């Protein structure tokens, strides 16, 4: 099995084609081939131990390549120090495995009912991470006050757009039949 996986990942090349132009052939230095059935499993095996060295009270969630770190606490300074230590261990893990985190894509949020909290300075690869008032994670918008208003507004807007699409498919003479419309409703609207 290991020989098969080694053969699967070795001597890979790729080419990009856009607007009728094709790039030169480049060799794939790391990663797995996009679109392969085996690639997602190999990626999950490779990233599975990313949280191994993260200690309590820091908690983690990992879904494919979306990693979330979070901590609950009353003291912002001690929470910041614990979070920075966890991020430092992720940096060490990335240097030993070849994975790389993106400081530009990494966002921080402080969830609190207090009026205004001065965000602490947290770094990843010596770059200061940005704090924001809301973040979208796996399709759900979490705002810093956890009142869900932004997520509900987002869902309402999405559902209205999808209802407009369904309205375009309804017509007495040429419209879709009831069974298809109900399926589309369940897929497009109720699934949200």
C-alpha positions in Angstrom: 0.0 0.0 0.0 2.8 2.4 0.9 4.5 1.7 -2.5 1.2 2.5 -4.3 0.8 5.9 -2.4 4.4 6.8 -3.0 4.0 6.1 -6.7 0.7 8.0 -6.7 2.4 11.1 -5.2 5.7 10.9 -7.1 6.7 12.5 -10.4 3.5 14.6 -10.7 3.3 17.4 -13.3 0.7 20.0 -14.0 -0.1 22.6 -16.7 -2.5 25.6 -16.6 -4.7 26.6 -19.5 -6.5 29.9 -19.6 -7.9 32.0 -22.4 -6.5 29.7 -25.1 -2.9 29.9 -23.6 -1.2 27.0 -22.0 1.6 27.3 -19.5 4.8 25.2 -19.5 4.8 21.9 -17.6 5.8 22.3 -14.0 6.4 19.5 -11.5 4.2 19.2 -8.4 6.5 19.6 -5.4 4.0 18.9 -2.6 0.3 18.3 -2.1 -2.0 15.8 -3.6 -3.5 15.8 -7.1 -6.7 17.9 -7.3 -9.9 16.0 -8.1 -8.6 12.6 -7.2 -10.7 10.4 -4.9 -7.7 9.4 -2.9 -6.4 13.0 -2.4 -8.9 14.0 0.3 -8.1 10.9 2.4 -4.4 11.4 2.1 -4.8 15.1 3.0 -6.8 14.2 6.1 -4.2 11.7 7.2 -1.4 14.2 6.7 -3.1 17.0 8.7 -4.7 14.8 11.3 -2.1 15.5 14.0 -2.1 19.3 13.6 -3.7 19.8 17.0 -1.6 17.2 18.8 0.5 19.7 20.8 -2.3 22.1 21.6 -3.0 21.9 25.3 -6.1 22.8 27.4 -7.7 25.3 28.0 -7.3 25.9 24.2 -9.8 23.9 22.3 -9.8 23.1 18.6 -12.0 22.1 15.7 -10.7 20.8 12.4 -12.9 20.4 9.4 -10.9 19.5 6.2 -8.4 22.4 6.1 -10.4 24.8 8.4 -8.8 24.9 11.8 -10.3 26.9 14.6 -8.7 27.6 18.0 -10.7 29.0 20.8 -10.5 29.7 24.5 -12.9 30.9 27.2 -11.6 33.2 29.9 -12.1 36.4 31.9 -8.6 37.7 31.7 -7.7 38.9 28.1 -3.9 38.9 28.8 -3.7 35.3 30.1 -6.0 34.1 27.3 -3.8 35.9 24.7 -0.7 34.3 26.1 -2.2 30.8 26.0 -3.5 31.5 22.4 0.0 32.7 21.3 1.6 29.6 22.8 -0.9 27.4 20.8 -0.2 29.3 17.6 3.6 29.0 18.2 3.2 25.2 18.5 1.2 25.3 15.1 4.1 27.2 13.6 6.5 24.5 14.8 4.2 21.8 13.4 4.1 23.5 10.1 7.9 23.7 9.8 8.2 20.0 10.5 5.4 18.9 8.2 5.7 21.3 5.2 2.2 22.7 5.7 1.9 26.5 5.8 -0.8 28.6 7.5 -1.8 31.9 5.9 -1.6 34.9 8.3 -3.7 37.0 5.8 -6.5 34.5 5.9 -6.3 33.9 9.7 -8.9 36.0 11.6 -9.4 36.6 15.3 -12.7 37.4 17.1 -13.3 38.3 20.7 -16.8 37.1 21.7 -18.0 39.3 24.6 -21.1 41.2 25.7 -18.8 44.0 27.0 -18.9 47.3 25.1 -15.4 47.5 23.7 -12.3 45.3 24.4 -8.9 46.3 23.1 -7.7 43.3 21.0 -4.4 41.9 22.0 -1.5 41.5 19.6 -1.3 37.9 18.4 1.3 36.9 15.7 1.6 34.1 13.2 5.0 33.8 11.4 5.9 37.2 12.9 2.9 38.9 11.3 0.2 40.5 13.5 -3.2 38.8 13.0 -6.2 40.9 12.4 -9.3 41.1 14.6 -12.8 41.4 13.2 -16.3 41.8 14.5 -17.7 38.7 12.7 -16.5 35.6 11.0 -18.1 33.0 8.7 -17.2 29.4 9.7 -18.8 26.5 7.8 -21.6 28.7 6.5 -22.5 30.2 9.9 -21.8 33.9 10.7 -20.6 34.4 14.2 -20.6 38.0 15.4 -18.7 39.2 18.4 -21.8 39.7 20.5 -23.3 36.3 19.5 -26.7 37.8 18.8 -27.0 36.0 15.4 -28.6 39.0 13.8 -26.0 39.1 10.9 -26.5 35.4 10.3 -30.3 35.7 10.2 -30.0 38.7 7.8 -27.6 36.7 5.6 -30.0 33.6 5.5 -33.0 35.8 4.7 -31.2 37.4 1.8 -30.0 34.1 0.5 -33.5 32.5 0.8 -35.1 35.5 -1.0 -32.7 35.2 -3.9 -33.4 31.5 -4.2 -37.2 32.0 -4.0 -36.8 34.4 -6.9 -35.2 31.6 -8.8 -38.1 29.2 -8.0 -40.6 31.9 -9.1 -38.9 31.9 -12.5 -39.5 28.2 -12.9 -43.2 28.4 -12.1 -45.6 29.0 -15.0 -49.0 27.5 -15.9 -48.0 26.4 -19.4 -44.3 25.7 -19.4 -43.3 25.7 -15.7 -41.7 22.8 -13.8 -44.1 20.3 -12.1 -44.8 20.3 -8.4 -42.5 17.4 -7.6 -39.4 19.1 -9.1 -40.4 22.4 -7.4 -40.6 20.7 -4.0 -37.3 19.1 -4.5 -35.7 22.4 -5.5 -37.3 24.0 -2.5 -35.9 21.4 -0.1 -32.4 21.6 -1.7 -32.2 25.4 -2.1 -34.1 26.9 0.8 -34.9 24.4 3.5 -31.3 23.1 3.6 -30.2 26.5 4.9 
